[in-house]
Amino acid sequence: KPMGLLNVNGFYDPLLKLFDHAVGEGFLRPQNRVMALADTDIEKLLDAMAAYRPEAVSKWLKEEKQL
C-alpha cells in the first residue's frame, strides 16, 4: 500500500532525500521507494494514491542461492 505525504512547505523533503539515499546505497529498492507518494496538493496526492499499482518484487534484496 502506498504512503501519502502532504509535503507542505517542504516539510518531508529530508525524509524523501533519506529514502533516495537508501535506494542509492542498496538498502531500499526503487520499487519500494515509489510507494512513498508526496505532493503539496491534497487532491493530487489522493489521486496518486488511488492510481497506485504496486510492482511485484522478490522479498529479498539479493536472491539467495539454493544449495
PASEBA-1860 file (N, C-alpha, C; in nm, 3 decimals):
! residues 67
1> KPMGLLNV> 0.085/-0.118/0.000/0.000/0.000/0.000/0.089/0.124/0.000 ~ 0.048/0.227/-0.071/0.129/0.348/-0.076/0.116/0.429/0.053 ~ 0.213/0.514/0.073/0.212/0.605/0.187/0.205/0.746/0.129 ~ 0.109/0.824/0.173/0.094/0.960/0.123/0.150/1.062/0.219 ~ 0.233/1.152/0.166/0.291/1.259/0.246/0.248/1.393/0.188 ~ 0.172/1.468/0.265/0.133/1.603/0.223/0.250/1.694/0.257 ~ 0.330/1.724/0.158/0.460/1.790/0.177/0.446/1.943/0.175 ~ 0.383/1.997/0.277/0.362/2.141/0.288/0.493/2.210/0.326
9> NGFYDPLL> 0.528/2.311/0.252/0.650/2.390/0.277/0.776/2.304/0.284 ~ 0.778/2.191/0.210/0.896/2.106/0.206/0.924/2.031/0.334 ~ 0.823/2.016/0.420/0.843/1.951/0.550/0.905/1.812/0.537 ~ 0.860/1.735/0.438/0.908/1.598/0.423/1.027/1.584/0.328 ~ 1.081/1.694/0.279/1.196/1.687/0.188/1.313/1.607/0.247 ~ 1.353/1.628/0.374/1.463/1.547/0.430/1.432/1.397/0.433 ~ 1.309/1.362/0.463/1.270/1.221/0.466/1.277/1.161/0.325 ~ 1.229/1.234/0.227/1.233/1.187/0.089/1.377/1.173/0.040
17> KLFDHAVG> 1.464/1.265/0.081/1.607/1.254/0.047/1.669/1.131/0.114 ~ 1.627/1.102/0.235/1.676/0.983/0.304/1.635/0.857/0.228 ~ 1.511/0.852/0.184/1.465/0.737/0.104/1.548/0.724/-0.023 ~ 1.574/0.836/-0.092/1.655/0.833/-0.214/1.796/0.786/-0.186 ~ 1.852/0.831/-0.075/1.987/0.788/-0.036/1.988/0.637/-0.006 ~ 1.884/0.589/0.061/1.875/0.446/0.092/1.869/0.363/-0.036 ~ 1.801/0.413/-0.138/1.799/0.344/-0.267/1.939/0.342/-0.326 ~ 2.005/0.456/-0.325/2.141/0.466/-0.379/2.240/0.375/-0.311
25> EGFLRPQN> 2.221/0.350/-0.183/2.312/0.265/-0.107/2.270/0.118/-0.107 ~ 2.158/0.087/-0.170/2.114/-0.051/-0.179/2.036/-0.103/-0.060 ~ 1.992/-0.014/0.027/1.914/-0.056/0.144/1.764/-0.057/0.117 ~ 1.724/0.005/0.008/1.583/0.016/-0.027/1.571/0.000/-0.178 ~ 1.475/-0.078/-0.221/1.454/-0.097/-0.365/1.381/0.023/-0.424 ~ 1.412/0.055/-0.548/1.338/0.163/-0.614/1.187/0.136/-0.618 ~ 1.150/0.008/-0.633/1.009/-0.027/-0.636/0.940/0.002/-0.503 ~ 1.014/-0.006/-0.394/0.958/0.028/-0.263/0.961/0.178/-0.239
33> RVMALADT> 1.061/0.245/-0.295/1.072/0.390/-0.278/0.951/0.461/-0.337 ~ 0.903/0.414/-0.452/0.791/0.482/-0.517/0.660/0.467/-0.439 ~ 0.662/0.385/-0.335/0.543/0.372/-0.252/0.522/0.495/-0.164 ~ 0.626/0.574/-0.143/0.615/0.697/-0.065/0.579/0.810/-0.160 ~ 0.450/0.838/-0.168/0.400/0.941/-0.257/0.395/1.074/-0.183 ~ 0.440/1.179/-0.249/0.441/1.311/-0.186/0.391/1.415/-0.284 ~ 0.316/1.509/-0.232/0.268/1.621/-0.312/0.231/1.734/-0.218 ~ 0.224/1.854/-0.272/0.185/1.969/-0.192/0.034/1.994/-0.202
41> DIEKLLDA> -0.031/1.926/-0.296/-0.175/1.942/-0.317/-0.247/1.814/-0.274 ~ -0.340/1.827/-0.182/-0.407/1.708/-0.126/-0.485/1.631/-0.232 ~ -0.550/1.700/-0.325/-0.627/1.632/-0.429/-0.536/1.549/-0.520 ~ -0.422/1.607/-0.559/-0.326/1.535/-0.643/-0.269/1.415/-0.568 ~ -0.242/1.433/-0.440/-0.188/1.324/-0.359/-0.289/1.210/-0.347 ~ -0.415/1.242/-0.322/-0.517/1.140/-0.312/-0.539/1.068/-0.446 ~ -0.532/1.144/-0.555/-0.544/1.082/-0.688/-0.429/0.987/-0.714 ~ -0.307/1.028/-0.677/-0.190/0.942/-0.697/-0.200/0.816/-0.612
49> MAAYRPEA> -0.252/0.829/-0.491/-0.268/0.712/-0.405/-0.374/0.617/-0.462 ~ -0.481/0.672/-0.517/-0.586/0.588/-0.575/-0.537/0.517/-0.701 ~ -0.447/0.581/-0.775/-0.397/0.524/-0.901/-0.279/0.430/-0.881 ~ -0.222/0.427/-0.762/-0.101/0.348/-0.737/-0.127/0.199/-0.757 ~ -0.039/0.135/-0.831/-0.042/-0.010/-0.850/0.098/-0.061/-0.820 ~ 0.113/-0.150/-0.721/0.246/-0.197/-0.683/0.306/-0.289/-0.789 ~ 0.438/-0.285/-0.797/0.512/-0.376/-0.884/0.553/-0.497/-0.801 ~ 0.533/-0.615/-0.855/0.571/-0.737/-0.783/0.723/-0.748/-0.778
57> VSKWLKEE> 0.775/-0.768/-0.656/0.919/-0.783/-0.637/0.945/-0.897/-0.540 ~ 1.067/-0.946/-0.543/1.109/-1.051/-0.450/1.116/-0.996/-0.309 ~ 1.102/-1.083/-0.213/1.108/-1.044/-0.073/1.247/-0.997/-0.032 ~ 1.351/-1.052/-0.093/1.488/-1.024/-0.053/1.557/-0.928/-0.150 ~ 1.652/-0.849/-0.098/1.727/-0.758/-0.185/1.815/-0.835/-0.282 ~ 1.879/-0.941/-0.234/1.960/-1.027/-0.320/1.906/-1.167/-0.310 ~ 1.884/-1.229/-0.424/1.834/-1.366/-0.424/1.941/-1.458/-0.367 ~ 1.900/-1.545/-0.274/1.993/-1.641/-0.216/2.005/-1.762/-0.307
65> KQL> 2.125/-1.817/-0.316/2.146/-1.936/-0.398/2.094/-2.058/-0.323 ~ 2.031/-2.146/-0.397/1.982/-2.271/-0.339/2.099/-2.368/-0.332 ~ 2.117/-2.432/-0.218/2.224/-2.530/-0.202/2.178/-2.668/-0.239
END
